[in-house]
Amino acid sequence: MRSRLLTLAVALTAFSALLIPPASAALRDDADWSEHYFPSSDGVTRLHADVLRPKGMPWDEQTPVILTVSPYTNHSGSLSPTEDQNGVGPNPRFYDFLDLTGALTKGYTYVMVDLPGDGGSGGCNDWGGVREQAAVYAAVEWAASQTWSTGSVGLIGKSYDGWTGLMGVATQPKGLEAVVSLEPVYSGYRYIWMNGVRRTNWPYGTSFTQVDAMPGRLSDTPEYHANGAPQAWCYPVNIAGHNLDDSETGPYWAERNLVPTSLGKTTPVFLTQGFLETNTKWDGTSQYWNGLSGDHNHAWFGQFNHVRGWEKTSDGERFQTGRSVFIDEMMRFFDEHLKGIQPEVIDPVVSVQDNLGRYRAESQWPPEDSHLYQTALNVGTYTDSGSGHGLRPNESQTMWTVSEPLAHDVWFSGEPVFTAGVDSIPNTNIAANVYDISPDGAVQMISRGVSLLRGTGPRSVSFTMYGQDWVIPAGHRVGVLISPANTDEFRYFATRQDVTVRWAKIDLPFLTYDRTEFLDGGSTPRLESYLGGNKTVLSAEQLASYEVGFTLPGPLVTPEPPPPNVE
């Protein structure tokens, strides 16, 4: 208890440790700025909005609205400590979006609404809970109902404010016509936990306690400051919920799980998710994506990190996603659904990037011809030690299963499923990793998953692992490691007791057909750093001792060309 109180005290005082990057707040030459307040769905909480209208446009002229609902749009959150606290203007969090798209000059109004407790909005932060979902609902309906709005609203955001976009899909406010969600959270639980095992970003609630407690600029209005004053009652609630409720179906996390809310929703969604994310992980992506209905959804799944689709490297030389077309594709999406402009270019439903850096078009994810191939794994007993690195496993870890060298290329595409029968005391841990093993024995992780082993005695465990799109060339091997831990991504409370794996199997996803046509684009900085990292090398003797016959597909099939059109 003492450590939790200390964590809370640090969170309440460390205002300078915000997640918002410093930038200058300023008025834009292409915009007229105004501030507004309106009630959230509870009728009590006052929400604050910054509105940027096209410069000089009469306020009775209607435009569609692009909206961001965020914890990151506090006016002072944009300032470094040396900048003028008496400056004016909204937070520039998405000024790069406005600069690159020219959205204001093209007849859109851009609105930023602070989540409860953040910026100039009243109430208390809820970290994805019902209060924040209600605020997103109210923000969309408010923007749609204004005299300067056509009634058509699109949500845009990355990470947390990508999560609020998915809240809009879940709550279905009137006027919501499209959502662009970049590297979002799908479930608050899965951001902090995976199957009962804590990620290394725990305890996470403290970060947003700091964001909530951040005051506005000295020049902000009295109402802005009064609304934004900390309401500390919610801080221990969030911190306790984050750290004590270890089940996604528990009372704190169930309301913050948006994965099942996508089922049957027809609101058009443009989603991006990096296979190699170091922040908002892949966990939940496929389930959310495949719950959506309608034929207007788009996604980019690629070898990139926690970036916006248009971001470049710091030197401005390369796109972080390996492609330059994101802005054009996104604006075609907004134009179609907010303005009714039918696109002249038909963009792929899914643009997916493999480990060779190549983008291609797919009609669904996982691809239609991706099938699961099941292999029985080597088993044994290990100690729940809390040690074991996923990316660079210790070569002495012996619960490996390794295929023979591949006679032909295989194309891993989708999500593996690991299942095992175990025997241990309660609350021990298990991890399963899939690797591409080169001829020299160097291992490169493709996918991973972990789970807490709840219960006691003989029982089974099964979990879906991270998705990936990865060509494994002939001569390489497929490897699977069962171990106690992945300490590079998870924190462990080790029991130091033995876990016996009585039987285990893995279902690996592989394509049937070869792909020979690719979209514009190339490798990413994240992919290159991932491939270039230090690797564990298994000896020839180890490879031979771990080898079993894997169930794998035959050679990739060249698809037959479609028949010619005959009049």
Buried (B, 14 or more C-beta within 10 A) or exposed (E): EEEBEEBBEEBBEBEEEBEBEEBEBBEBEBBBBEBBBBEBBEEEBBBBBBBBBBEEBEEEEBBBBBBBBBBBBBBBBBBEEEBEBEBEBBBBBBBBBBBBBEBBEEBBBBBBBBBBBBBBBBBBBBBBBBBBBBBBBBBBBBBBEBEBBBBBBBBBBBBBBBBBBBBBBBBEBEBBBBBBBBBBBBBBBBBBBBBBBBBEBBBBBBBBBBBBBBBBBEEBBEBBBEBBEBBEEBBBBBBBBBBEBBBBEEEBBBBBBBBEBBEEBEBBBBBBBBBBBEEBBBBBBBBBBEBBEEEBBBBBBBBBBBBBBBBBEEEEEBBBBBBEBBBBBBBBBBBBBBBEEEEEEEBBBBBBBBBBBBBBBBEEBBBEBBBBBEBBBBBEEBBBBBBBBBBBBEBEBBBBBBBEEBEEBBBBBBBBBBBBBBBBBEBBBBBBBBBBBBEEBBBBBBBBBBBBBBBEEEBEBEBBBBBBBBBBEEEBBBBBBBBBBBBBBBEBEBBEEEBEBBEBBBBBBBBBBEBEEBBEBBBBBBBEEBBEEEBBEBEEEBBEEBBBEBBBBEEBEEEEEEEEEEE
